[in-house]
């Protein structure tokens, strides 16, 4: 049997028929079939004709008077005149049948289904009611075509260089002492990206003291289609919120939802209905229209309706052509940790523990650690997760569940157990997030019992369970509790927050209570904030601060505040600042004044990076430092200096210098002397439009494109060839031997070129590819003629040559 197929009916010679009357029962349908069916294949059936065999019919399908545009293969029994169809084909057009009827179904046995066979029109008209119709699935998130990612070859070096210009400017002046550089080097290929990070430090008077300290090195392959990333090298383990991450060197395979923005991973609003006639559907979330569309008659399921706030009520309005409305109000609660039903999230990591590199070491611990995590959305209201870890004798396993209670609260419960030789222990974790009377509530608690251990416990700084010299240890946290309450005040123009955090270790307990208040003022975008905390179980420390901030003009920002630290020291702080943005030529400054310290700084943003100068004055003396943050890129046959490259980029090859380049209609770069430009800030696996304005091109320029859509792979670059080049061209006026303009449409050919140039009105013809001396021929009604002329480029002006006589 053939599947339901989407293709024009004319492709198989079928004609569309009018509405047929629908019979009331299956018995009537069989009679109609018997009446309309002639003796098939009786006229010339041949020796292979079997009068008892079923006849295969390819029929146009309509359901409830609606033409589906689908053609199906249906078997018609010549003996019983009954029609048979396969279950998977029925389900393909939205018809359901009880499972006990099997896979090959008689149409007249399906409850709630009636049909009419139109033999002349070769069509089958179905009428389905109730359970016979499979609900139509509608998504409020528009389905997007996933563009194919592009990646070339190249190298990117992000750097941040800071130089200490002196520690006591007033006594010694500017005396550079040492420099420090943070480096991020990556080489990208169509297969993946190789990345290494590290730092370099050196003293100016001892250049040989320069030393490179490697941090992380990894090769990463990303697959948007599978939503999967594979990393070989250094990485941080991933897992549930109750699992503690560690740094390993080895192999990691994990689900990566960030590779796709067309996949909905968290449950959103949904609604089901069954209008009797075609209707429109509108959805309002907190009085804001979140969706509008049309639905056909019959059952439907609307899913993925975006939720504007974390909780509230949604109103679904069904309206038919006569204006009749059906309104349904549905409460909702936006979850954060649940997966959509049927969604799977996973990670698998294996490797050796990466030891800290702050002390200059680049080594790994002993033994191979293995960790695996799994999360699965059983339904939109229930997500299960599991975690397992092992290293040597250590074995740890945990299990967790996320759910929503009564559309009012999101609850997480988890627990696990560990065994490490003779040491055993367990942990429990619980969290709740809800909103009661407009008050946002967040509560979490994690507690361990016995000698519970995990990878974070056994992978200590030196890999042997010992801490670094000079660093005191209070032991692992055995209890960590947090409660946060957020109160809206004065119609949401203010907020009051209360929090309580309790942490317990073997040798130290802290219970910190804090309160914060913030209010927006109605002038100059001003706001006031108050914060205070008290450690009620530790050293009894108390601290507080109060501050006022406002805009001065459109870009400058001022603030003033008073603060007290936990040791009783008070200070006043006043600041004035302006932030520099990413536009070339943007600048910023900052001035922070307090009783103990004074700091001043200036920032300048260029096309090649960001420069920053900082001056600090304190009781210890005045110091200064200078920083430059940028990137060097080698791709597309050139080397470019640029601002820091965070994700994707493009190298545009235009062949023309000094032309502005725009990204998504925002000017971001300009072509250099070689006619190339580096365009940063492209979003990987997303559609980015790189363009130029034709009005910015010189008049003699010839280009192949003015805009291109590009989809770079993660942390990769793409080369765009716009095919631009300065073209030696001129507008030439041609006359014949009698002084008459050559007729419009006459073809002119340039010696050495195969192109034909048509003559326009007044003998004018636009000719490209000219040299200093040029020979042309023209085919006129009176025969061929030829002419020669000189050409010289004119800067910024179109060349106009007249008086050329064609003989």
CORBELNOR-V190218 format. One record per pair of residues at least 6 apart in sequence whose C-alpha atoms are under 6 Angstrom apart, sorted by the first residue. I is the first residue (numbers start at 1). J is the second residue. D is the distance in Angstrom with one decimal. If there is no record, write none. Layout:
# CORBELNOR-V190218
[[I;J;D] [I;J;D]]
This chain:
# CORBELNOR-V190218
[[3;89;5.7] [4;71;5.9] [4;72;5.3] [4;89;5.9] [5;70;5.8] [6;70;5.6] [17;121;5.8] [26;108;4.6] [34;81;5.8] [54;75;5.9] [54;76;5.4] [54;77;4.6] [54;78;5.9] [55;75;5.6] [55;76;5.0] [56;74;5.9] [56;75;4.8] [57;73;5.4] [57;74;5.1] [58;72;5.4] [58;73;4.5] [59;71;5.3] [59;72;5.4] [59;122;5.2] [59;123;4.7] [59;124;6.0] [60;70;6.0] [60;71;4.6] [60;123;4.4] [60;124;6.0] [61;70;5.7] [61;124;5.1] [62;68;5.3] [62;125;4.9] [62;126;6.0] [63;126;4.7] [63;127;5.7] [64;127;4.8] [74;84;6.0] [74;85;5.4] [75;83;5.6] [75;84;5.0] [76;82;5.8] [76;83;4.6] [83;106;5.7] [83;107;5.9] [84;105;5.4] [84;106;4.6] [85;104;5.9] [85;105;5.5] [86;103;5.8] [86;104;4.7] [87;103;5.0] [94;133;5.8] [94;134;4.7] [95;132;5.5] [95;133;4.9] [95;134;5.6] [96;132;4.8] [96;133;5.7] [96;134;5.8] [97;110;5.8] [112;128;5.7] [112;129;5.1] [112;132;5.6] [113;127;5.7] [113;128;4.6] [114;126;5.8] [114;127;5.1] [115;125;5.4] [115;126;4.4] [116;124;5.8] [116;125;5.1] [117;124;4.8] [135;299;4.5] [135;300;4.4] [136;300;4.3] [137;300;5.9] [137;301;5.0] [138;301;5.9] [138;302;4.7] [139;302;5.7] [139;303;4.9] [139;304;5.7] [140;304;5.3] [140;305;5.2] [149;685;5.8] [149;711;5.1] [149;712;5.4] [149;713;5.3] [150;711;5.8] [150;712;4.8] [150;713;5.7] [151;190;4.9] [151;712;5.9] [151;713;5.6] [151;716;5.9] [151;717;5.9] [151;718;5.6] [152;189;5.6] [152;190;5.7] [152;718;5.7] [153;188;5.6] [153;189;4.7] [154;187;5.8] [154;188;5.6] [154;634;5.6] [154;635;4.6] [155;186;5.8] [155;187;4.4] [155;633;5.9] [155;634;5.2] [156;185;5.9] [156;186;5.3] [156;632;5.9] [156;633;4.6] [157;184;5.7] [157;185;4.5] [157;631;5.4] [157;632;5.2] [158;183;5.9] [158;184;5.0] [158;630;6.0] [158;631;4.3] [158;644;5.7] [159;182;5.6] [159;183;4.7] [159;629;5.9] [159;630;5.7] [159;631;5.9] [160;181;5.5] [160;182;5.1] [160;628;5.8] [160;629;4.4] [161;180;5.8] [161;181;4.3] [161;627;5.5] [161;628;5.4] [162;179;5.6] [162;180;5.2] [162;626;5.6] [162;627;4.3] [163;179;4.3] [163;625;5.5] [163;626;5.4] [164;176;5.6] [164;177;5.7] [164;178;5.5] [164;625;4.6] [165;174;5.5] [165;175;5.4] [165;176;4.0] [165;624;5.2] [165;625;5.1] [166;174;5.3] [166;175;4.8] [166;176;5.5] [166;623;5.4] [166;624;5.8] [167;623;4.3] [168;621;5.3] [168;622;5.0] [168;623;5.6] [169;622;5.4] [169;623;5.9] [177;203;5.8] [177;204;5.4] [178;202;5.6] [178;203;4.1] [178;204;5.3] [179;201;5.7] [179;202;5.5] [180;200;5.8] [180;201;4.4] [181;199;5.5] [181;200;5.1] [182;199;4.6] [183;197;5.6] [183;198;5.4] [183;199;5.8] [184;197;4.5] [185;195;5.8] [185;196;5.4] [186;194;5.4] [186;195;4.2] [187;193;5.8] [187;194;5.2] [188;716;5.7] [192;220;5.6] [192;221;4.5] [193;219;5.6] [193;220;5.3] [194;218;5.8] [194;219;4.3] [195;217;5.6] [195;218;5.4] [196;216;5.5] [196;217;4.2] [197;215;5.3] [197;216;5.4] [198;213;5.4] [198;214;4.3] [198;215;4.7] [199;212;5.7] [199;213;5.2] [200;211;5.5] [200;212;4.5] [201;210;5.5] [201;211;5.9] [202;209;5.5] [202;210;4.2] [213;360;5.7] [216;234;5.4] [217;233;5.7] [217;234;5.6] [218;232;5.5] [218;233;4.1] [218;234;5.4] [219;231;5.7] [219;232;5.2] [220;230;5.6] [220;231;4.4] [221;229;5.8] [221;230;5.1] [222;229;4.5] [224;259;5.2] [227;255;5.8] [227;256;5.1] [227;257;5.7] [228;254;5.7] [228;255;4.5] [228;256;5.0] [229;253;5.9] [229;254;5.6] [229;256;6.0] [230;252;5.7] [230;253;4.6] [231;251;5.8] [231;252;5.1] [232;250;5.8] [232;251;4.6] [233;249;5.1] [233;250;5.1] [234;248;5.8] [234;249;4.2] [235;247;5.8] [235;248;5.7] [236;246;5.7] [236;247;4.4] [237;245;5.2] [237;246;5.6] [239;373;5.6] [246;456;5.8] [247;354;5.5] [248;351;5.6] [248;352;5.4] [248;353;4.5] [248;354;4.9] [249;351;5.1] [249;352;5.3] [249;354;5.9] [250;350;5.7] [250;351;3.9] [251;349;5.7] [251;350;5.4] [252;348;5.6] [252;349;4.4] [253;347;5.6] [253;348;5.2] [254;346;5.6] [254;347;4.0] [255;345;5.6] [255;346;5.5] [265;339;5.5] [265;340;5.4] [266;338;5.9] [266;339;4.8] [266;340;5.1] [267;340;4.7] [267;380;5.4] [268;304;4.8] [268;305;5.7] [269;304;5.7] [269;305;4.8] [270;302;5.3] [270;303;4.2] [271;301;5.8] [271;302;5.1] [272;300;5.7] [272;301;4.5] [273;299;5.6] [273;300;5.6] [274;298;4.8] [274;299;3.9] [275;297;5.3] [275;298;5.6] [276;297;5.2] [277;297;4.5] [278;295;5.9] [278;296;4.4] [278;297;4.6] [279;294;5.9] [279;295;5.5] [279;319;5.4] [279;320;4.2] [280;293;5.8] [280;294;4.3] [280;295;5.9] [280;318;5.8] [280;319;5.2] [281;292;5.7] [281;293;5.4] [281;294;5.9] [281;317;5.7] [281;318;4.7] [282;291;5.7] [282;292;4.4] [282;316;5.9] [282;317;5.2] [283;289;5.8] [283;290;5.6] [283;291;5.1] [283;315;5.7] [283;316;4.7] [284;290;5.5] [284;314;5.6] [284;315;5.1] [285;314;4.6] [310;333;5.9] [310;334;4.8] [311;332;5.6] [311;333;4.3] [311;334;5.9] [312;331;5.8] [312;332;5.6] [313;330;5.5] [313;331;4.2] [313;332;5.8] [314;329;5.7] [314;330;5.2] [315;328;5.7] [315;329;4.5] [316;327;5.7] [316;328;5.1] [317;326;5.7] [317;327;4.6] [318;325;5.5] [318;326;5.1] [319;325;4.5] [332;407;5.6] [333;407;5.3] [333;408;5.9] [338;383;5.6] [339;377;4.8] [340;377;5.5] [340;380;5.0] [341;377;4.5] [341;378;5.3] [341;379;3.8] [341;380;4.7] [342;377;5.2] [343;376;5.9] [343;377;5.3] [344;375;5.9] [344;376;4.7] [345;374;5.9] [345;375;4.9] [346;373;5.4] [346;374;4.5] [347;372;5.7] [347;373;5.2] [348;371;5.9] [348;372;4.5] [349;370;5.7] [349;371;5.2] [350;369;5.6] [350;370;4.3] [351;368;5.2] [351;369;5.4] [352;364;5.9] [352;365;5.8] [352;368;4.9] [352;369;5.7] [353;364;5.5] [353;365;5.0] [354;364;4.7] [355;363;5.8] [355;364;5.3] [355;461;5.7] [356;461;5.9] [365;463;5.0] [369;390;5.7] [369;391;4.5] [370;389;5.7] [370;390;5.3] [371;388;5.6] [371;389;4.4] [372;387;5.8] [372;388;5.4] [373;386;5.7] [373;387;4.5] [374;385;5.4] [374;386;5.3] [375;384;5.7] [375;385;4.2] [376;383;5.6] [376;384;5.4] [377;383;4.3] [381;403;5.4] [381;404;5.6] [382;402;5.8] [382;403;4.7] [383;401;5.8] [383;402;5.1] [384;400;6.0] [384;401;4.6] [385;399;5.9] [385;400;5.1] [386;398;5.7] [386;399;4.4] [387;397;5.7] [387;398;5.1] [388;396;5.6] [388;397;4.3] [389;395;6.0] [389;396;5.1] [393;420;5.2] [393;421;5.8] [394;419;5.7] [394;420;4.2] [395;418;5.5] [395;419;5.2] [396;417;5.8] [396;418;4.1] [397;416;5.5] [397;417;5.8] [398;415;5.5] [398;416;3.8] [399;414;5.5] [399;415;5.7] [400;413;5.5] [400;414;3.9] [401;412;5.7] [401;413;5.5] [402;411;5.7] [402;412;4.6] [403;410;5.8] [403;411;5.5] [404;410;4.5] [409;433;5.6] [409;434;4.3] [410;432;5.6] [410;433;5.2] [411;431;5.8] [411;432;4.5] [412;430;5.5] [412;431;5.0] [413;429;5.8] [413;430;4.6] [414;428;5.8] [414;429;5.0] [415;427;5.5] [415;428;4.2] [415;429;6.0] [416;426;5.5] [416;427;5.4] [417;425;5.8] [417;426;4.1] [418;424;5.6] [418;425;5.4] [418;452;5.8] [423;451;5.7] [424;451;5.3] [424;452;6.0] [425;449;5.5] [425;450;4.4] [425;451;4.6] [425;452;3.8] [426;448;5.7] [426;449;5.2] [426;452;5.3] [427;447;5.6] [427;448;4.2] [428;446;5.8] [428;447;5.6] [429;445;5.7] [429;446;4.4] [430;444;5.6] [430;445;5.4] [431;443;5.4] [431;444;4.0] [432;442;5.9] [432;443;5.2] [433;441;5.7] [433;442;4.7] [434;441;5.3] [435;441;5.8] [439;486;5.6] [439;487;4.9] [440;485;5.7] [440;486;5.1] [441;484;5.9] [441;485;4.9] [442;483;5.7] [442;484;5.1] [443;482;5.8] [443;483;4.6] [444;481;5.8] [444;482;5.3] [445;480;5.7] [445;481;4.3] [446;479;5.7] [446;480;5.2] [447;478;5.5] [447;479;4.4] [448;478;5.1] [458;465;6.0] [461;467;6.0] [474;507;5.4] [475;505;5.9] [475;506;5.8] [476;505;6.0] [477;504;5.7] [477;505;4.7] [478;504;5.6] [478;505;5.5] [479;503;5.5] [479;504;5.0] [480;502;5.6] [480;503;4.5] [481;501;5.7] [481;502;5.0] [482;500;5.7] [482;501;4.5] [483;499;5.4] [483;500;5.2] [484;498;5.7] [484;499;4.3] [485;497;5.6] [485;498;5.1] [486;496;5.7] [486;497;4.4] [487;495;5.6] [487;496;5.0] [488;495;4.7] [489;495;5.3] [493;519;6.0] [493;520;5.7] [494;518;5.6] [494;519;4.1] [495;517;5.8] [495;518;5.5] [496;516;5.8] [496;517;4.6] [497;515;5.6] [497;516;5.0] [498;514;5.9] [498;515;4.6] [499;513;5.9] [499;514;5.3] [500;512;5.8] [500;513;4.6] [501;511;5.7] [501;512;5.3] [502;510;5.7] [502;511;4.3] [503;509;5.8] [503;510;5.3] [509;538;5.9] [510;537;5.3] [510;538;4.8] [511;535;5.5] [511;536;5.6] [511;537;5.0] [512;534;5.5] [512;535;4.3] [513;533;5.5] [513;534;5.3] [514;532;5.5] [514;533;4.0] [515;531;5.8] [515;532;5.4] [516;530;5.5] [516;531;4.4] [517;529;5.5] [517;530;5.1] [518;528;5.7] [518;529;4.3] [519;527;5.5] [519;528;5.4] [520;527;4.4] [521;527;5.3] [524;550;5.8] [524;551;5.4] [525;550;5.8] [526;549;5.5] [526;550;4.0] [527;548;6.0] [527;549;5.6] [528;547;5.8] [528;548;4.6] [529;546;5.8] [529;547;5.4] [530;545;5.8] [530;546;4.5] [531;544;5.5] [531;545;5.3] [532;543;5.6] [532;544;4.0] [533;542;5.8] [533;543;5.4] [534;541;5.9] [534;542;4.5] [535;541;5.3] [541;566;4.6] [542;566;4.6] [543;564;5.2] [543;565;4.7] [543;566;4.7] [544;563;5.7] [544;564;5.2] [545;562;5.6] [545;563;4.1] [546;561;5.5] [546;562;5.4] [547;560;5.6] [547;561;4.0] [548;559;5.5] [548;560;5.5] [549;558;5.6] [549;559;4.1] [550;557;5.9] [550;558;5.5] [551;557;4.6] [555;578;6.0] [556;577;5.8] [556;578;4.7] [557;576;5.8] [557;577;5.2] [558;575;5.7] [558;576;4.5] [559;574;5.8] [559;575;5.3] [560;573;5.8] [560;574;4.4] [561;572;5.8] [561;573;5.2] [562;571;6.0] [562;572;4.5] [563;570;5.6] [563;571;5.5] [564;570;4.3] [572;594;5.4] [573;593;5.6] [573;594;4.6] [574;592;5.7] [574;593;5.1] [575;591;5.4] [575;592;4.4] [576;590;5.6] [576;591;5.3] [577;589;5.4] [577;590;4.1] [578;588;4.8] [578;589;5.3] [579;588;4.8] [580;586;5.4] [580;587;4.7] [580;588;4.6] [584;605;5.5] [584;606;4.5] [584;607;5.2] [585;605;5.6] [585;606;5.6] [586;605;5.2] [587;603;5.4] [587;604;4.4] [587;605;5.9] [588;602;5.8] [588;603;4.9] [589;601;5.5] [589;602;4.3] [589;603;5.9] [590;600;5.7] [590;601;5.2] [591;599;5.8] [591;600;4.5] [592;598;5.8] [592;599;5.1] [597;617;5.8] [597;618;4.6] [598;616;5.8] [598;617;5.1] [599;615;5.6] [599;616;4.4] [600;614;5.8] [600;615;5.1] [601;613;5.4] [601;614;4.3] [602;612;5.7] [602;613;5.4] [603;611;5.7] [603;612;4.5] [604;610;5.8] [604;611;5.3] [608;641;5.1] [608;642;4.1] [608;643;5.3] [609;629;5.5] [609;630;4.2] [609;642;5.7] [609;643;4.2] [610;628;5.6] [610;629;5.1] [611;627;5.8] [611;628;4.5] [612;626;5.7] [612;627;5.0] [613;626;4.6] [614;624;5.6] [614;625;5.4] [615;623;5.9] [615;624;4.5] [616;622;5.5] [616;623;5.2] [630;642;5.8] [630;643;4.4] [630;644;4.6] [631;641;5.9] [631;642;5.1] [631;643;5.5] [631;644;4.9] [632;640;5.7] [632;641;4.8] [633;639;5.6] [633;640;5.1] [636;719;5.7] [647;715;4.3] [648;682;4.8] [648;683;5.8] [648;684;5.5] [648;712;5.8] [648;715;4.8] [648;716;5.0] [648;717;5.6] [649;679;5.6] [649;680;4.6] [649;682;5.1] [649;717;4.8] [650;678;5.9] [650;679;5.1] [650;717;5.3] [650;718;4.7] [650;719;5.7] [651;677;5.8] [651;678;4.6] [651;719;4.7] [652;676;5.5] [652;677;5.2] [652;720;4.8] [653;676;4.6] [653;720;6.0] [653;721;4.9] [653;722;6.0] [654;675;5.3] [654;676;5.9] [654;722;5.1] [654;723;5.9] [654;724;4.7] [655;675;4.1] [655;724;5.0] [655;725;5.0] [656;675;4.3] [656;725;6.0] [657;671;5.1] [657;672;5.2] [657;673;5.1] [657;675;4.4] [658;670;5.9] [658;671;5.1] [659;670;5.4] [659;671;5.3] [660;669;6.0] [660;670;4.3] [661;667;5.6] [661;669;5.1] [661;670;5.5] [661;692;5.1] [662;668;5.5] [662;690;5.8] [662;691;5.3] [663;689;5.8] [663;690;4.8] [664;689;5.1] [670;677;5.9] [671;677;4.4] [684;712;5.0] [684;713;5.2] [684;714;4.9] [685;711;5.4] [685;712;5.9] [685;713;5.7] [686;711;5.5] [687;710;5.9] [687;711;5.2] [688;709;5.6] [688;710;5.3] [689;708;5.8] [689;709;4.5] [690;707;5.6] [690;708;5.5] [691;706;5.6] [691;707;4.0] [692;706;5.4] [700;726;5.9] [700;727;5.3] [701;725;5.8] [701;726;4.4] [701;727;5.3] [702;724;5.5] [702;725;5.6] [702;727;5.8] [703;723;5.2] [703;724;3.9] [704;722;5.5] [704;723;4.9] [705;722;5.2] [728;768;5.8] [728;769;5.3] [728;770;5.2] [729;767;5.5] [729;768;4.1] [729;770;5.9] [730;766;5.9] [730;767;5.7] [730;799;4.8] [730;800;5.8] [731;765;5.7] [731;766;4.6] [731;800;4.9] [732;764;5.6] [732;765;5.4] [732;801;4.7] [732;802;5.7] [733;763;5.1] [733;764;4.5] [733;802;4.6] [734;763;5.0] [734;804;5.1] [734;805;5.9] [735;741;4.3] [735;742;5.4] [735;805;5.0] [735;806;6.0] [736;805;5.6] [736;806;5.0] [737;807;5.6] [741;762;5.8] [741;763;4.6] [742;763;5.0] [744;759;5.0] [744;760;4.6] [744;761;5.5] [745;758;5.3] [745;759;5.1] [746;758;5.5] [746;759;5.2] [747;756;5.9] [747;757;5.6] [747;758;4.6] [747;778;5.8] [748;756;5.7] [748;757;5.0] [748;777;5.8] [748;778;4.5] [749;756;5.1] [749;776;5.6] [749;777;5.5] [750;776;4.6] [751;775;5.5] [751;776;5.8] [759;765;4.6] [772;790;5.5] [772;791;4.9] [773;790;4.6] [774;788;5.5] [774;789;5.5] [775;787;6.0] [775;788;4.5] [776;786;5.6] [776;787;5.5] [777;785;5.6] [777;786;4.2] [778;784;5.6] [778;785;5.4] [785;806;5.4] [785;807;4.7] [786;806;5.0] [786;807;5.4] [787;806;4.7]]
